[in-house]
Amino acid sequence: MFRFETAGESHGACLVATLTGLPAGVPVSVAAVNRELWRRQQGYGRGGRMKIETDTAEIVSGVRHSQTTGAPIAVIVRNRDWQNWTEALPVEAAPDSAEKQKPLKRPRPGHADLAGAVKYNYHDARYILERASARETTARVALGALAKQYLRQFGIEVLSHVIQVGVARLERHAEWDELAALAQKDEVLLGCVDPEAEARMKAVVDEAYRTGDTVGGVFEVRAHGVPVGLGSHITWDSRLDGKLAQAILSIQAVKGVMIGEAELAAEEFGSKVQDTIHYDRGERRFTRGANQAGGLEGGITNGQDIVVRGYLKPISTLRRPLESVDLDTREPALAAYERSDVCVVPAAGVIGEAMVALVLAGAMVEKFGGDSLTEARRNFDGYIQQIREF
Ligand code: EPS
C-alpha cells in the first residue's frame, strides 16, 4: 500500500523521508525534486534560515537509473545549520553541556511548545519545537515532488498560488496558465498571479516586519487533469475530500481548509451553488456549468480541477513576544524569540501542493495498482476507455 513517513529535527543533522507504494518504472528527476525544494524556500517574509540552507535531496534507495524500482524510496535532506547545533542536539548524553543545550523555557503562544512539553513531560520545549517546526515540511516536499512525477505520467499536474496575506486579497479568479507561469519563475515574492495584489500583500508583510509581528494568509492548491472517480462515497474514510482536508490541516500553522467555494456555499441558496450538469454530444462527455464544488462531489473526484485552500494563522514566533510563563519558575515571562519567518504563505502553498500530490498519488495507486508503471497505465487506459464508452 501507498504510504509515506518523515523524520528529522529542525536543527538536527538531516531530514529523512520514505515513500512506499509507487510502481516500478516511474521516471525520477532529482533536479525536479530540488526545484520543488527551492520553491519551498522562497517567499517574501522568510527569515535568515533560508539564507543558510540550500535544500537538496539525496535519494538513497528505491531509484535506479532515474526510475523507481518499486522498493521503498528513501530521501535525505541535510541541514547545513546542524554544524551550529551539534552541542545543543547531540544524540548521546553530554553531561557537561547543560548551558549549551539551548533550552526553551518560555513557551510561545500558538506553538506546540506548551502542550507538547506538558504531554511529553519536559521542562524544556526544545524537545518539542525541534520536531514541531515547519522545517519538517522539507521532507514532505521532497516526497511530494516524487508523487508529482508519478501523477505526470497520467497527465495530472498540481500547482498553487497565494490568494491572501493578512487583509490583502487577490480579488479575481486566477487562470491555470497563470499558476503554471508562476511555478516557472526564478524569483518568487509572494506567489500571487497579480502584481497589484502582490504589492498590497508585500506591504502587509513589511508592516509585520516593522512592528516585530507576523502575518498569515490563504493559499490555494489546484490539481488539473484528475480523472473522474478517485475516492468514494461508500465509507467516511474513503471520501477523498476528507483525506485532502487532513493533508492540508496537517501543515504547520494551517488552521482551516476549504474545498471549492465552501464559504460562499454556506451563505448562498442551493440554486446558486451547485454546478449544473450538461452533455456535449460532439465530445461525448458530460460538462459542468461551473466548478464551485472544487472538483469533488460525494467524496469522489468529478473530473474538474480539484481546488483546495489552506488558511494559515500568523506564525507563533514573534520578535515582539507575547505574554507567557516560565516553565521552571511559573512566573510571568515574555515568550521566547528565536530566528523565524514573518510570513510563510507562499511556502505553505508549495507544501500544500506536495500534500495534495501525495493524497492523489495514493488514490491513483489504490485505484489502478500495478507493480510496474506499464501495468498501472494499462489499468488506467482501460478505465479511461470505460468512461468514454459510458
Ligand atoms: C523553516 C521553518 C521555520 C523556520 C525554520 C526553517 O520553522 P518554525 O516552524 O520552527 O518556525 O523558522 O528555521 C529555523 C528554525 C531557524 O533556525 O531559523 C523551514 O521551513 O525550513
Boltz pocket constraint, residues with backbone or C-beta under 6 A from the ligand:
constraints:
  - pocket:
      binder: B
      contacts: [[A, 10], [A, 40], [A, 47], [A, 48], [A, 49], [A, 129], [A, 132], [A, 133], [A, 134], [A, 135], [A, 136], [A, 137], [A, 138], [A, 252], [A, 315], [A, 317], [A, 339], [A, 340], [A, 341]]
      max_distance: 6.0
